[in-house]
Amino acid sequence: MDPFLQAAIEEAERGLKEGGIPIGSVLVHKGRIIGRGHNRRIQKGSAILHGEMDALENAGRLPASVYRECVLYTTLSPCPMCSGAIALYGVPKVVVGENRNFMGEEAWLKSRGVEVTVADDPTCAKLMAEFIAANPTLWNEDIGE
């Protein structure tokens, strides 16, 4: 398995153990993780801390030139908010763990020139499917429904 996708899965598992939604992400620059995060909306009472947003936040303030050399790994297809941040900062590539449980803005990202690769990882799919089945109200809140 890709070690960066594995790191994103570990973040998702950490979020689940904290009582949150199991979505994790890592921001990778030149083969090194510079930001890690997981969905912490529940834990922090936040409106915006999805896994991708948390990874970007934890990477800290960076020059545009760094973002343009990064790859963002996320366990689930990115929502409109996270896709907007990816496009805003010019992240050129996103690796998605799975998009069976939720299809985010992959087509929009591609239309903006972002390379999107879907790993269709069974661990990512299982984490989300089990969470959604057990917590449909929390899941619907997370995706704005």
Salt bridges, closest charged atoms under 4 A:
GLU11 OE2 - ARG14 NH1 2.54
GLU11 OE2 - ARG36 NH1 3.78
GLU11 OE1 - HIS38 ND1 2.69
GLU18 OE1 - HIS38 NE2 2.91
ASP54 OD1 - ARG40 NH2 2.95
GLU69 OE1 - HIS29 NE2 2.79
GLU69 OE1 - LYS30 NZ 3.83
GLU115 OE2 - LYS93 NZ 3.63
ASP120 OD1 - ARG100 NE 2.82
GLU130 OE2 - LYS126 NZ 3.10
GLU141 OE2 - ARG41 NH1 3.49
ASP142 OD1 - ARG41 NH1 3.19
ASP142 OD1 - HIS50 NE2 3.55
